[in-house]
């Protein structure tokens, strides 16, 4: 899986990079705000791993039907977010 993400430090850190964490938030039209987090971590075997997390937040009163519709929309958006084959996310 390729998520098309990279970074480069252009300063002399004077040390070895041992961990990282990047957070970004994007406002969506009606679905709310999507938060994307990339970070380093360790698995249960203490091996280095790359972690990416997404959350979608909407601050709005909704009934049960509206919540279920919103959940489907939010899931659909985040499922396509890192898919290199998507044509356009609206």
DOGU-400120 format. One record per atom (N, C-alpha, C, O): residue number from 1; atom name; x, y, z. Coordinates in pm, 1 decimal, padded with zeros to 6 digits. Each point is the difference from the previous one (the first is absolute). Last residue first. Layout:
// residues N
ATOM	NUM	CA	X	Y	Z;
...
END
This chain:
// residues 90
ATOM	90	N	-01518.7	01425.3	-00321.0;
ATOM	90	CA	-00074.1	00126.3	00014.3;
ATOM	90	C	-00050.1	00018.3	00140.5;
ATOM	90	O	-00064.4	00100.5	00030.0;
ATOM	89	N	00468.4	-00364.8	-00339.6;
ATOM	89	CA	-00079.0	-00008.4	00122.9;
ATOM	89	C	-00071.9	00132.8	00015.5;
ATOM	89	O	00063.0	00105.7	-00003.2;
ATOM	88	N	00161.4	-00389.5	-00435.3;
ATOM	88	CA	-00026.2	00127.9	00067.0;
ATOM	88	C	-00087.3	-00025.7	00121.7;
ATOM	88	O	-00100.8	-00070.1	-00007.7;
ATOM	87	N	00324.6	-00284.8	-00232.7;
ATOM	87	CA	00006.1	00105.8	-00100.9;
ATOM	87	C	-00023.7	00136.7	00062.0;
ATOM	87	O	00067.6	00096.4	-00036.2;
ATOM	86	N	00167.3	-00573.6	00231.4;
ATOM	86	CA	-00119.2	00083.9	00004.1;
ATOM	86	C	00013.6	00113.3	-00101.5;
ATOM	86	O	00109.4	00051.3	-00023.6;
ATOM	85	N	00224.1	-00404.4	00127.8;
ATOM	85	CA	-00085.6	-00011.5	-00117.5;
ATOM	85	C	-00122.1	00091.6	00002.7;
ATOM	85	O	-00076.5	00002.2	-00096.4;
ATOM	84	N	00416.5	-00069.5	00450.5;
ATOM	84	CA	00058.2	00073.0	-00113.3;
ATOM	84	C	-00087.2	-00002.4	-00123.6;
ATOM	84	O	00026.3	00074.4	-00094.5;
ATOM	83	N	-00152.4	-00083.9	00629.2;
ATOM	83	CA	-00009.2	-00086.6	-00116.6;
ATOM	83	C	00055.6	00074.6	-00122.0;
ATOM	83	O	-00055.9	00102.1	-00040.0;
ATOM	82	N	-00015.6	00066.3	00497.2;
ATOM	82	CA	00134.2	-00048.7	-00030.8;
ATOM	82	C	00001.3	-00095.6	-00118.4;
ATOM	82	O	00102.4	-00062.6	-00027.5;
ATOM	81	N	-00517.8	00272.5	00167.2;
ATOM	81	CA	00103.0	00101.1	00021.3;
ATOM	81	C	00138.8	-00045.7	-00042.8;
ATOM	81	O	00072.8	00077.3	-00062.3;
ATOM	80	N	-00513.3	-00319.6	00078.5;
ATOM	80	CA	00055.9	00042.3	-00128.2;
ATOM	80	C	00122.0	00090.9	00015.9;
ATOM	80	O	00074.5	00020.3	-00095.9;
ATOM	79	N	-00315.9	-00176.5	00475.7;
ATOM	79	CA	00040.7	-00120.1	-00072.5;
ATOM	79	C	00067.3	00035.3	-00131.5;
ATOM	79	O	00091.5	-00069.8	-00043.6;
ATOM	78	N	-00287.0	00409.6	00313.9;
ATOM	78	CA	00130.2	-00044.0	00051.2;
ATOM	78	C	00049.2	-00125.9	-00069.8;
ATOM	78	O	00120.8	-00020.8	-00011.2;
ATOM	77	N	-00550.4	00192.8	-00113.9;
ATOM	77	CA	00105.4	00099.6	-00023.7;
ATOM	77	C	00135.8	-00051.9	00044.8;
ATOM	77	O	00096.3	00005.3	-00076.5;
ATOM	76	N	-00475.9	-00269.4	00168.6;
ATOM	76	CA	00028.3	00002.3	-00143.1;
ATOM	76	C	00113.2	00096.3	-00031.0;
ATOM	76	O	00089.4	-00032.1	-00078.3;
ATOM	75	N	-00253.1	00023.1	00516.5;
ATOM	75	CA	00075.1	-00121.9	-00030.1;
ATOM	75	C	00038.9	-00004.1	-00147.5;
ATOM	75	O	00112.7	-00036.1	-00033.7;
ATOM	74	N	-00389.2	00386.8	00172.9;
ATOM	74	CA	00133.0	00015.3	00059.3;
ATOM	74	C	00087.3	-00121.5	-00031.7;
ATOM	74	O	00117.5	00014.4	-00033.6;
ATOM	73	N	-00570.3	-00030.4	-00099.5;
ATOM	73	CA	00072.5	00101.5	-00076.2;
ATOM	73	C	00143.3	00014.5	00050.5;
ATOM	73	O	00093.9	00005.4	-00079.4;
ATOM	72	N	-00382.0	-00291.3	00319.4;
ATOM	72	CA	00028.1	-00055.7	-00132.6;
ATOM	72	C	00081.4	00097.3	-00083.8;
ATOM	72	O	00095.7	-00040.2	-00066.2;
ATOM	71	N	-00248.9	00191.9	00482.9;
ATOM	71	CA	00102.9	-00103.1	00017.4;
ATOM	71	C	00038.7	-00062.6	-00133.7;
ATOM	71	O	00118.1	-00022.7	-00026.0;
ATOM	70	N	-00480.3	00325.9	00033.4;
ATOM	70	CA	00128.5	00068.2	00016.6;
ATOM	70	C	00113.8	-00100.6	00015.0;
ATOM	70	O	00106.8	00018.2	-00058.5;
ATOM	69	N	-00544.1	-00185.6	00048.4;
ATOM	69	CA	00035.6	00053.4	-00131.8;
ATOM	69	C	00136.3	00067.0	00006.1;
ATOM	69	O	00083.2	-00019.8	-00088.5;
ATOM	68	N	-00261.3	-00127.9	00493.2;
ATOM	68	CA	00035.4	-00115.4	-00082.7;
ATOM	68	C	00041.2	00044.6	-00141.0;
ATOM	68	O	00094.4	-00054.5	-00057.2;
ATOM	67	N	-00255.6	00382.9	00354.8;
ATOM	67	CA	00129.8	-00050.9	00046.2;
ATOM	67	C	00045.0	-00115.5	-00089.6;
ATOM	67	O	00116.1	-00005.3	-00040.7;
ATOM	66	N	-00546.8	00179.2	-00029.1;
ATOM	66	CA	00102.3	00092.8	-00047.4;
ATOM	66	C	00140.5	-00046.4	00039.8;
ATOM	66	O	00094.4	00013.0	-00077.9;
ATOM	65	N	-00461.5	-00255.3	00243.5;
ATOM	65	CA	00009.5	-00018.6	-00145.0;
ATOM	65	C	00109.3	00090.2	-00058.0;
ATOM	65	O	00078.1	-00043.5	-00084.7;
ATOM	64	N	-00184.3	00090.4	00545.7;
ATOM	64	CA	00066.2	-00128.3	-00028.3;
ATOM	64	C	00019.6	-00020.4	-00149.8;
ATOM	64	O	00107.0	-00044.1	-00041.9;
ATOM	63	N	-00132.6	00548.4	00181.5;
ATOM	63	CA	-00077.7	-00114.6	00045.8;
ATOM	63	C	00071.1	-00127.7	-00046.1;
ATOM	63	O	00101.4	00006.0	-00069.4;
ATOM	62	N	00147.8	00474.5	00182.2;
ATOM	62	CA	-00056.0	-00087.3	-00102.7;
ATOM	62	C	-00086.6	-00106.4	00064.8;
ATOM	62	O	00023.0	-00040.4	00114.0;
ATOM	61	N	00292.9	00534.1	-00038.3;
ATOM	61	CA	-00101.2	-00090.0	00055.8;
ATOM	61	C	-00063.1	-00078.6	-00114.2;
ATOM	61	O	-00039.0	00055.8	-00102.5;
ATOM	60	N	00548.9	00133.1	00094.1;
ATOM	60	CA	-00136.8	00027.9	-00043.8;
ATOM	60	C	-00093.9	-00097.5	00069.4;
ATOM	60	O	00032.0	-00117.9	00015.5;
ATOM	59	N	00497.8	00178.8	-00128.8;
ATOM	59	CA	-00064.7	00054.2	00119.0;
ATOM	59	C	-00140.3	00045.8	-00039.4;
ATOM	59	O	-00021.0	00115.6	-00036.7;
ATOM	58	N	00406.1	-00477.6	-00158.3;
ATOM	58	CA	-00106.4	00092.1	-00038.7;
ATOM	58	C	-00073.2	00042.5	00126.6;
ATOM	58	O	-00055.3	-00083.8	00071.2;
ATOM	57	N	00534.3	-00199.3	-00260.1;
ATOM	57	CA	-00074.8	00062.3	00108.7;
ATOM	57	C	-00103.8	00094.1	-00058.2;
ATOM	57	O	00030.0	00078.7	-00089.8;
ATOM	56	N	00337.0	-00516.1	-00026.7;
ATOM	56	CA	-00091.0	00098.1	-00058.5;
ATOM	56	C	-00088.6	00050.0	00112.9;
ATOM	56	O	-00058.7	-00078.7	00074.3;
ATOM	55	N	00574.8	-00177.8	-00138.0;
ATOM	55	CA	-00124.6	00018.9	00075.0;
ATOM	55	C	-00082.6	00103.1	-00074.5;
ATOM	55	O	00054.2	00090.1	-00064.0;
ATOM	54	N	00412.4	-00438.8	-00007.8;
ATOM	54	CA	-00092.7	00102.2	-00046.4;
ATOM	54	C	-00119.1	00005.2	00095.2;
ATOM	54	O	-00045.9	-00102.4	00050.6;
ATOM	53	N	00601.3	-00086.8	-00078.3;
ATOM	53	CA	-00132.9	-00000.7	00059.1;
ATOM	53	C	-00083.3	00109.9	-00064.3;
ATOM	53	O	00051.1	00106.7	-00034.1;
ATOM	52	N	00445.1	-00415.8	-00008.6;
ATOM	52	CA	-00082.0	00108.4	-00051.4;
ATOM	52	C	-00142.3	-00018.3	00051.7;
ATOM	52	O	-00056.3	-00109.4	-00003.4;
ATOM	51	N	00606.4	-00069.2	00090.2;
ATOM	51	CA	-00139.9	00003.2	00042.9;
ATOM	51	C	-00070.3	00113.9	-00071.5;
ATOM	51	O	00049.8	00112.5	-00002.3;
ATOM	50	N	00417.6	-00450.9	-00026.9;
ATOM	50	CA	-00059.5	00125.9	-00044.4;
ATOM	50	C	-00147.7	-00006.1	00033.2;
ATOM	50	O	-00068.1	-00095.8	-00036.4;
ATOM	49	N	00502.2	-00178.1	00284.4;
ATOM	49	CA	-00113.0	-00001.7	-00092.6;
ATOM	49	C	-00043.0	00142.6	-00033.8;
ATOM	49	O	00030.7	00094.6	00072.5;
ATOM	48	N	00384.0	-00435.2	00184.4;
ATOM	48	CA	-00043.4	00132.0	-00045.6;
ATOM	48	C	-00113.2	-00014.6	-00100.9;
ATOM	48	O	00005.6	-00084.0	-00089.8;
ATOM	47	N	00069.7	-00285.6	00475.7;
ATOM	47	CA	00052.8	00036.8	-00130.8;
ATOM	47	C	-00052.4	00138.8	-00037.4;
ATOM	47	O	-00112.1	00036.2	00035.6;
ATOM	46	N	00013.5	-00326.4	00362.2;
ATOM	46	CA	00092.4	00112.8	00013.3;
ATOM	46	C	00071.4	00034.0	-00130.7;
ATOM	46	O	00110.9	00053.5	00000.5;
ATOM	45	N	-00477.0	-00368.8	00081.8;
ATOM	45	CA	00132.8	-00060.5	-00005.9;
ATOM	45	C	00110.2	00104.8	00011.9;
ATOM	45	O	00118.2	-00030.2	-00016.5;
ATOM	44	N	-00576.1	00154.8	00001.7;
ATOM	44	CA	00018.5	-00083.3	00120.4;
ATOM	44	C	00135.8	-00068.9	00005.0;
ATOM	44	O	00048.3	-00037.0	00107.1;
ATOM	43	N	-00051.2	00480.8	-00390.9;
ATOM	43	CA	-00103.0	-00102.5	00014.9;
ATOM	43	C	00029.3	-00083.6	00124.6;
ATOM	43	O	00091.1	00031.0	00076.7;
ATOM	42	N	00032.4	00504.8	-00180.5;
ATOM	42	CA	00052.9	-00136.0	00013.4;
ATOM	42	C	-00118.3	-00096.1	00009.9;
ATOM	42	O	-00102.7	00032.2	00059.8;
ATOM	41	N	00177.4	00492.0	-00295.7;
ATOM	41	CA	-00033.9	-00073.6	00120.6;
ATOM	41	C	00066.7	-00135.9	00000.1;
ATOM	41	O	00087.5	-00028.2	-00081.8;
ATOM	40	N	-00188.6	00554.0	-00190.8;
ATOM	40	CA	00080.1	-00120.9	00014.5;
ATOM	40	C	-00042.2	-00069.2	00128.7;
ATOM	40	O	-00059.0	00061.6	00088.8;
ATOM	39	N	-00264.8	00263.6	-00409.3;
ATOM	39	CA	00099.2	-00004.1	00106.9;
ATOM	39	C	00079.0	-00130.4	-00004.6;
ATOM	39	O	-00036.2	-00095.2	-00069.2;
ATOM	38	N	-00390.8	00437.0	-00153.9;
ATOM	38	CA	00105.9	-00093.3	-00037.3;
ATOM	38	C	00102.5	00001.4	00112.8;
ATOM	38	O	00041.3	00107.0	00044.7;
ATOM	37	N	-00588.5	00058.9	-00128.4;
ATOM	37	CA	00119.6	-00005.9	00083.6;
ATOM	37	C	00093.5	-00106.6	-00053.7;
ATOM	37	O	-00040.1	-00114.4	-00021.5;
ATOM	36	N	-00433.5	00435.1	-00098.2;
ATOM	36	CA	00090.8	-00103.0	-00046.8;
ATOM	36	C	00127.4	00007.9	00083.5;
ATOM	36	O	00058.4	00107.3	00015.5;
ATOM	35	N	-00613.3	00063.6	-00021.1;
ATOM	35	CA	00132.0	00014.0	00060.6;
ATOM	35	C	00083.6	-00118.2	-00044.7;
ATOM	35	O	-00043.9	-00114.7	00007.8;
ATOM	34	N	-00429.6	00383.8	-00181.3;
ATOM	34	CA	00078.2	-00123.5	00005.4;
ATOM	34	C	00137.5	00035.0	00054.9;
ATOM	34	O	00065.0	00094.1	-00045.6;
ATOM	33	N	-00586.5	00132.9	00078.0;
ATOM	33	CA	00144.0	00020.0	-00009.3;
ATOM	33	C	00069.3	-00135.4	00008.4;
ATOM	33	O	-00030.0	-00081.2	00087.7;
ATOM	32	N	-00480.1	00162.1	-00276.5;
ATOM	32	CA	00068.6	00044.8	00121.4;
ATOM	32	C	00146.1	00026.0	-00026.3;
ATOM	32	O	00037.0	00052.4	-00105.0;
ATOM	31	N	-00416.7	-00165.6	-00204.1;
ATOM	31	CA	00038.7	-00117.1	00078.2;
ATOM	31	C	00071.0	00038.2	00128.7;
ATOM	31	O	00005.0	-00080.1	00093.3;
ATOM	30	N	-00157.9	00373.0	-00460.8;
ATOM	30	CA	-00105.7	-00034.8	00095.0;
ATOM	30	C	00037.6	-00113.4	00093.8;
ATOM	30	O	-00071.1	-00027.3	00096.7;
ATOM	29	N	00431.7	00245.8	-00365.0;
ATOM	29	CA	-00124.1	00075.9	-00015.6;
ATOM	29	C	-00103.2	-00032.9	00106.5;
ATOM	29	O	-00020.0	00078.6	00092.7;
ATOM	28	N	00526.1	-00136.1	00043.9;
ATOM	28	CA	-00079.6	-00056.5	-00107.9;
ATOM	28	C	-00132.9	00074.4	-00006.3;
ATOM	28	O	-00041.6	00060.2	00098.9;
ATOM	27	N	00566.8	00033.8	00105.7;
ATOM	27	CA	-00143.0	00026.6	00012.1;
ATOM	27	C	-00070.4	-00054.9	-00123.3;
ATOM	27	O	00036.2	00033.8	-00112.7;
ATOM	26	N	00437.8	-00190.2	00355.8;
ATOM	26	CA	-00059.9	00052.0	-00121.9;
ATOM	26	C	-00150.2	00015.7	00020.6;
ATOM	26	O	-00067.7	-00093.3	00043.1;
ATOM	25	N	00581.5	00015.7	00235.0;
ATOM	25	CA	-00146.3	00001.7	00004.9;
ATOM	25	C	-00052.2	00066.9	-00125.2;
ATOM	25	O	00052.9	00101.8	-00044.7;
ATOM	24	N	00430.3	-00363.0	00261.6;
ATOM	24	CA	-00062.4	00092.2	-00092.4;
ATOM	24	C	-00151.1	-00011.1	00015.8;
ATOM	24	O	-00051.8	-00107.7	00029.7;
ATOM	23	N	00564.3	-00053.7	00209.8;
ATOM	23	CA	-00144.8	00011.0	00008.8;
ATOM	23	C	-00048.8	00102.9	-00100.4;
ATOM	23	O	00057.5	00108.2	-00012.2;
ATOM	22	N	00403.8	-00440.1	00150.3;
ATOM	22	CA	-00055.5	00107.3	-00081.3;
ATOM	22	C	-00151.5	-00003.9	00012.3;
ATOM	22	O	-00060.8	-00106.5	-00011.1;
ATOM	21	N	00546.7	-00105.3	00249.2;
ATOM	21	CA	-00145.1	00008.1	00006.8;
ATOM	21	C	-00044.4	00122.2	-00079.7;
ATOM	21	O	00045.6	00111.6	00025.1;
ATOM	20	N	00424.9	-00461.3	00111.7;
ATOM	20	CA	-00065.0	00111.8	-00067.3;
ATOM	20	C	-00150.6	-00007.4	00020.4;
ATOM	20	O	-00055.2	-00105.8	00030.1;
ATOM	19	N	00592.5	-00095.8	00145.8;
ATOM	19	CA	-00145.7	-00007.6	-00000.1;
ATOM	19	C	-00054.7	00119.3	-00077.2;
ATOM	19	O	00066.5	00102.9	-00012.4;
ATOM	18	N	00401.5	-00182.6	00044.1;
ATOM	18	CA	-00040.8	-00121.5	00069.9;
ATOM	18	C	-00151.7	-00016.6	00006.0;
ATOM	18	O	-00048.8	-00108.4	00031.9;
ATOM	17	N	00496.0	00371.5	-00303.9;
ATOM	17	CA	-00145.2	-00000.7	00017.4;
ATOM	17	C	-00042.1	-00131.5	00064.9;
ATOM	17	O	00028.6	-00107.2	-00053.3;
ATOM	16	N	00460.8	00331.0	00121.6;
ATOM	16	CA	-00071.0	-00099.6	-00078.6;
ATOM	16	C	-00149.7	00009.0	00030.9;
ATOM	16	O	-00039.5	00007.6	00116.4;
ATOM	15	N	00388.3	00423.3	-00079.1;
ATOM	15	CA	-00030.5	-00128.2	00062.9;
ATOM	15	C	-00077.5	-00089.9	-00093.8;
ATOM	15	O	-00040.6	00042.0	-00108.4;
ATOM	14	N	00152.7	00424.5	00031.8;
ATOM	14	CA	00114.0	-00040.8	00083.9;
ATOM	14	C	-00026.6	-00129.0	00074.9;
ATOM	14	O	00062.1	-00027.2	00102.8;
ATOM	13	N	-00318.3	00298.1	-00443.3;
ATOM	13	CA	-00057.4	-00036.5	00129.6;
ATOM	13	C	00106.7	-00039.3	00101.0;
ATOM	13	O	-00026.4	-00006.9	00120.1;
ATOM	12	N	-00004.9	00316.3	-00575.2;
ATOM	12	CA	00094.1	-00088.3	00067.7;
ATOM	12	C	-00052.8	-00029.3	00140.0;
ATOM	12	O	00013.5	00082.2	00090.6;
ATOM	11	N	-00330.5	00020.3	-00525.5;
ATOM	11	CA	00079.4	00069.2	00100.4;
ATOM	11	C	00091.4	-00101.8	00065.6;
ATOM	11	O	-00025.7	-00120.2	-00005.5;
ATOM	10	N	-00347.4	00040.6	-00304.6;
ATOM	10	CA	00101.2	00079.5	-00070.4;
ATOM	10	C	00078.1	00087.2	00097.9;
ATOM	10	O	00037.5	00113.1	-00030.9;
ATOM	9	N	-00363.9	-00591.8	00002.8;
ATOM	9	CA	00046.9	00110.5	00084.4;
ATOM	9	C	00111.0	00072.3	-00074.1;
ATOM	9	O	00094.6	-00062.8	-00047.6;
ATOM	8	N	-00516.4	-00236.2	-00148.7;
ATOM	8	CA	00143.8	00018.7	00000.4;
ATOM	8	C	00032.5	00118.9	00090.0;
ATOM	8	O	-00054.2	00109.1	-00018.0;
ATOM	7	N	-00375.1	-00492.7	-00131.9;
ATOM	7	CA	00047.5	00124.4	00059.0;
ATOM	7	C	00151.6	00002.2	-00003.1;
ATOM	7	O	00065.5	-00104.1	-00005.5;
ATOM	6	N	-00559.4	-00164.3	-00202.7;
ATOM	6	CA	00142.6	00005.3	00026.1;
ATOM	6	C	00035.8	00131.3	00067.3;
ATOM	6	O	-00078.2	00094.9	-00002.2;
ATOM	5	N	-00349.9	-00436.5	-00231.5;
ATOM	5	CA	00038.6	00094.2	00104.3;
ATOM	5	C	00150.5	-00004.7	00017.3;
ATOM	5	O	00060.2	-00107.3	-00003.6;
ATOM	4	N	-00412.3	-00182.9	-00251.7;
ATOM	4	CA	00047.3	00122.7	-00064.0;
ATOM	4	C	00030.7	00108.9	00102.7;
ATOM	4	O	-00053.7	00110.5	-00008.2;
ATOM	3	N	-00087.8	-00586.5	00062.6;
ATOM	3	CA	-00089.6	00109.1	00038.9;
ATOM	3	C	00048.0	00134.5	-00050.3;
ATOM	3	O	-00057.6	00103.1	00034.7;
ATOM	2	N	00084.6	-00668.5	-00149.9;
ATOM	2	CA	00072.3	00127.0	-00005.3;
ATOM	2	C	-00096.6	00111.3	00037.0;
ATOM	2	O	-00108.6	00009.9	-00057.0;
ATOM	1	N	00158.3	-00581.2	00112.0;
ATOM	1	CA	-00084.6	00118.1	00000.0;
ATOM	1	C	00088.8	00123.9	00000.0;
ATOM	1	O	00093.8	00010.4	00079.0;
END
